[in-house]
Amino acid sequence: MPTQAEPTVQKLFDLTGKVTLITGGTGWLGSSFSAALAEAGGTVVISSRDADRARVAAESLPSPAGAHHHGVALDHTDATSIADGFQAAVETAGQVDILVNNGLDPIGNDLTDCTFEQFARHQANTAGYFELARLLRNHIVQREAKGSVILLGSMYGQVASYPDAYEGITPASPVAYHAHKGGVIHLARHLAAYYAKDRVRVNCISPGPFPPDRVNQDMVKQLCTKLPMKRMGKPYELKGTLLLLASDAGSYITGQNITVDGGWTSW
């Protein structure tokens, strides 16, 4: 019997006909993520607490396969907003196949002055990631389809920050952020183990240092000394990893955390 032809690389990475809901899709990394998903032919639903901002961002995305992109209001730290926003995404786009949990409600306080309330509030980011993943899983099961969930972790969910990279320049990397990102990485593993039978893959991308231009440049120089590659990352350098996990190119990958950090965690 003839061997069934394997899909080409182009077909494996093609998102035509797939719909992605991305939280924080208007931000520093989120803008590149949204563009990557659209460039691969998919339909993108950008969520933001500001519905108008989400719609404007969606309208600016490319549509090489003729997809129509959308914006919805969604606050991933509020249970009611999560439910309403996910339902709006389904109604607007017709379905959701891929979820990218990228949004973050940050705090700037470090371990010296972070209050109990601030620390607890920051963990609402993790709860939002879980609730959205569960909604995606339920939606996929109902449709008898296949899905992919991608959570945004961090190198700081795996290792502590170097005190001398911040001392005398800026506050330390926020302790609540480290706790959130560490939780997100393990959340991906746990959900992957339970959702595999439902044909929902769950993975995590952990970026290293990808600071926007507005951050303290003295701190950036210090961070560069901790990197084998001696430079900061650029948002587009995360596009390939995102598409691998979102598309059929990653169809046998689940429960994994892929670190994109210029070698930070290698020593």
C-alpha positions as CSV (number, residue, x, y, z in Angstrom):
1,M,0.0,0.0,0.0
2,P,1.3,3.5,-0.7
3,T,2.6,5.5,2.2
4,Q,0.4,8.4,3.1
5,A,2.1,11.6,2.1
6,E,3.4,13.6,5.1
7,P,2.2,17.2,5.5
8,T,4.7,19.8,4.3
9,V,6.3,22.2,6.7
10,Q,4.2,25.0,5.2
11,K,1.1,23.0,5.9
12,L,2.1,22.2,9.4
13,F,2.6,25.8,10.4
14,D,-0.4,27.1,8.5
15,L,-3.2,28.4,10.8
16,T,-5.7,29.0,8.0
17,G,-9.2,28.2,9.4
18,K,-8.0,28.4,13.0
19,V,-9.1,31.1,15.5
20,T,-6.9,32.3,18.3
21,L,-7.9,34.2,21.4
22,I,-4.9,36.1,22.8
23,T,-5.0,38.1,26.0
24,G,-2.8,41.1,26.2
25,G,-2.5,41.1,22.5
26,T,-1.8,44.9,22.3
27,G,1.3,44.9,24.5
28,W,5.0,44.7,23.9
29,L,5.2,41.0,23.3
30,G,1.5,40.5,22.6
31,S,1.7,42.7,19.5
32,S,4.3,40.4,17.9
33,F,2.3,37.3,19.0
34,S,-0.8,38.7,17.4
35,A,1.0,39.5,14.2
36,A,2.6,36.0,14.0
37,L,-0.8,34.3,14.4
38,A,-2.3,36.5,11.7
39,E,0.8,36.1,9.4
40,A,0.3,32.3,9.6
41,G,-3.2,32.7,8.1
42,G,-5.2,32.4,11.3
43,T,-8.1,34.5,12.6
44,V,-7.0,36.5,15.7
45,V,-9.3,37.7,18.5
46,I,-7.4,40.2,20.6
47,S,-8.7,40.9,24.1
48,S,-8.1,43.9,26.3
49,R,-9.8,45.6,29.2
50,D,-10.3,48.4,26.6
51,A,-12.6,47.0,23.9
52,D,-11.8,49.9,21.5
53,R,-8.0,49.3,21.9
54,A,-8.5,45.7,21.1
55,R,-10.5,46.4,18.0
56,V,-8.0,48.9,16.7
57,A,-5.2,46.5,17.2
58,A,-7.1,43.7,15.5
59,E,-7.9,45.9,12.5
60,S,-4.2,46.5,12.0
61,L,-3.3,42.9,11.6
62,P,-2.4,41.3,8.2
63,S,-4.8,38.9,6.6
64,P,-2.8,36.8,4.0
65,A,-5.6,34.2,3.8
66,G,-8.5,36.6,4.0
67,A,-9.2,36.2,7.7
68,H,-11.2,38.8,9.6
69,H,-9.7,39.7,13.0
70,H,-11.7,40.9,16.0
71,G,-11.3,42.7,19.4
72,V,-13.2,41.9,22.6
73,A,-13.2,43.3,26.1
74,L,-11.8,40.9,28.7
75,D,-10.1,41.4,32.1
76,H,-8.4,38.1,32.9
77,T,-8.3,38.9,36.6
78,D,-12.1,39.1,36.8
79,A,-14.2,35.9,36.6
80,T,-17.3,37.5,35.2
81,S,-15.3,39.4,32.6
82,I,-13.5,36.2,31.6
83,A,-16.7,34.3,31.0
84,D,-18.3,37.2,29.1
85,G,-15.1,37.9,27.0
86,F,-14.6,34.3,26.1
87,Q,-18.3,34.0,25.0
88,A,-17.9,37.2,23.0
89,A,-14.9,35.7,21.2
90,V,-16.8,32.6,20.3
91,E,-19.8,34.5,19.1
92,T,-17.7,37.0,17.1
93,A,-15.3,34.6,15.4
94,G,-17.6,31.5,15.4
95,Q,-15.2,29.3,17.4
96,V,-11.9,29.4,19.3
97,D,-9.2,26.8,18.6
98,I,-6.1,28.3,20.2
99,L,-5.7,30.3,23.5
100,V,-2.7,32.4,24.2
101,N,-2.6,33.5,27.8
102,N,-0.3,36.4,27.5
103,G,-2.0,39.2,29.6
104,L,-0.5,40.4,32.8
105,D,-1.8,42.8,35.5
106,P,1.6,43.8,37.0
107,I,2.8,45.2,40.3
108,G,6.1,47.0,40.7
109,N,6.8,46.2,44.4
110,D,9.7,44.0,45.2
111,L,10.3,41.7,48.1
112,T,11.1,44.6,50.4
113,D,7.8,46.4,50.2
114,C,5.3,44.1,48.5
115,T,2.2,43.9,50.8
116,F,0.2,40.7,51.4
117,E,-2.7,42.2,49.4
118,Q,-0.5,43.1,46.5
119,F,1.1,39.6,46.4
120,A,-2.3,37.9,46.6
121,R,-3.8,40.2,43.9
122,H,-0.9,39.4,41.5
123,Q,-1.8,35.7,41.7
124,A,-5.1,36.5,40.1
125,N,-3.1,36.4,36.9
126,T,-2.6,32.7,37.4
127,A,-6.2,32.1,38.2
128,G,-7.2,33.9,35.0
129,Y,-4.9,31.7,33.0
130,F,-6.5,28.6,34.5
131,E,-10.1,29.8,34.0
132,L,-9.5,30.7,30.4
133,A,-7.8,27.4,29.7
134,R,-10.7,25.5,31.2
135,L,-13.2,27.4,29.1
136,L,-11.2,26.6,26.0
137,R,-11.1,22.9,26.9
138,N,-14.8,22.8,27.5
139,H,-15.4,24.6,24.2
140,I,-13.2,22.2,22.3
141,V,-14.9,19.1,23.9
142,Q,-18.3,20.5,23.0
143,R,-17.2,20.9,19.4
144,E,-15.4,17.6,19.2
145,A,-12.4,19.5,17.9
146,K,-8.7,19.9,18.8
147,G,-7.2,22.8,20.7
148,S,-4.0,24.3,21.9
149,V,-3.4,26.4,25.0
150,I,-0.2,28.4,25.3
151,L,0.7,30.0,28.7
152,L,3.3,32.8,29.1
153,G,5.8,31.9,31.8
154,S,9.2,33.4,32.3
155,M,12.8,32.6,33.0
156,Y,12.0,34.1,36.4
157,G,9.5,31.2,36.9
158,Q,12.5,28.9,36.9
159,V,15.4,30.8,38.5
160,A,15.9,33.6,40.9
161,S,17.0,37.0,39.8
162,Y,20.6,38.1,40.4
163,P,20.6,40.7,43.2
164,D,23.6,42.6,41.6
165,A,21.8,43.1,38.4
166,Y,19.3,45.4,40.1
167,E,21.1,46.7,43.2
168,G,21.6,50.4,43.2
169,I,19.7,50.8,40.0
170,T,16.1,49.7,40.3
171,P,14.0,47.6,42.7
172,A,14.5,43.8,42.5
173,S,12.4,41.8,40.1
174,P,9.0,41.6,41.8
175,V,8.6,38.5,44.1
176,A,4.9,38.2,43.3
177,Y,5.8,38.0,39.6
178,H,8.3,35.1,40.3
179,A,5.6,33.2,42.2
180,H,3.0,33.8,39.4
181,K,5.3,32.6,36.6
182,G,6.5,29.6,38.5
183,G,2.9,28.7,39.0
184,V,2.1,29.1,35.4
185,I,4.8,26.7,34.3
186,H,3.6,24.0,36.5
187,L,-0.1,24.8,35.6
188,A,0.8,24.0,32.0
189,R,2.2,20.6,33.0
190,H,-0.8,19.8,35.2
191,L,-3.5,20.8,32.7
192,A,-1.6,19.0,29.9
193,A,-1.8,15.7,31.8
194,Y,-5.6,16.0,32.3
195,Y,-6.5,17.6,29.0
196,A,-4.6,15.3,26.6
197,K,-7.5,12.9,26.5
198,D,-9.7,15.8,25.3
199,R,-7.3,16.5,22.4
200,V,-6.2,19.8,24.0
201,R,-2.5,20.4,24.2
202,V,-1.2,22.8,26.9
203,N,2.3,24.3,26.8
204,C,4.3,27.2,28.1
205,I,6.7,29.7,26.6
206,S,9.1,31.3,29.1
207,P,10.8,34.4,27.7
208,G,14.1,35.7,29.1
209,P,14.8,39.4,29.0
210,F,12.8,41.2,26.4
211,P,12.6,44.8,27.9
212,P,10.9,47.6,26.0
213,D,13.0,50.7,25.2
214,R,11.6,52.7,28.1
215,V,13.2,50.6,30.9
216,N,16.3,51.7,32.7
217,Q,19.3,51.2,30.4
218,D,21.8,50.8,33.2
219,M,19.8,47.8,34.3
220,V,19.8,46.5,30.8
221,K,23.6,46.7,30.7
222,Q,23.8,44.8,33.9
223,L,21.4,42.1,32.6
224,C,23.5,41.7,29.5
225,T,26.4,40.6,31.6
226,K,24.4,37.6,32.8
227,L,23.6,36.4,29.3
228,P,25.8,34.1,27.1
229,M,24.5,36.0,24.1
230,K,25.2,39.4,25.8
231,R,22.1,41.1,24.5
232,M,18.4,41.5,25.1
233,G,15.7,39.6,23.1
234,K,13.5,41.2,20.5
235,P,9.8,40.4,20.4
236,Y,9.9,38.9,17.0
237,E,12.3,36.2,18.3
238,L,9.4,34.6,20.1
239,K,7.3,34.2,17.0
240,G,8.7,30.9,15.9
241,T,8.2,29.2,19.3
242,L,4.6,30.5,19.4
243,L,3.7,29.1,16.0
244,L,5.3,25.8,16.8
245,L,3.0,25.4,19.8
246,A,-0.1,26.9,18.2
247,S,0.0,24.9,15.0
248,D,0.1,21.2,13.9
249,A,3.9,21.5,13.7
250,G,3.7,20.9,17.5
251,S,1.0,18.3,17.4
252,Y,3.0,15.9,19.6
253,I,4.1,18.5,22.1
254,T,2.2,19.0,25.4
255,G,3.1,19.7,29.0
256,Q,6.3,21.4,28.0
257,N,8.0,24.7,28.9
258,I,10.1,26.2,26.2
259,T,12.6,28.8,27.4
260,V,13.7,31.5,25.0
261,D,16.2,33.5,27.0
262,G,19.5,34.0,25.1
263,G,21.1,31.3,27.4
264,W,20.3,32.9,30.7
265,T,19.2,29.7,32.4
266,S,22.1,27.7,30.9
267,W,24.5,28.7,33.7
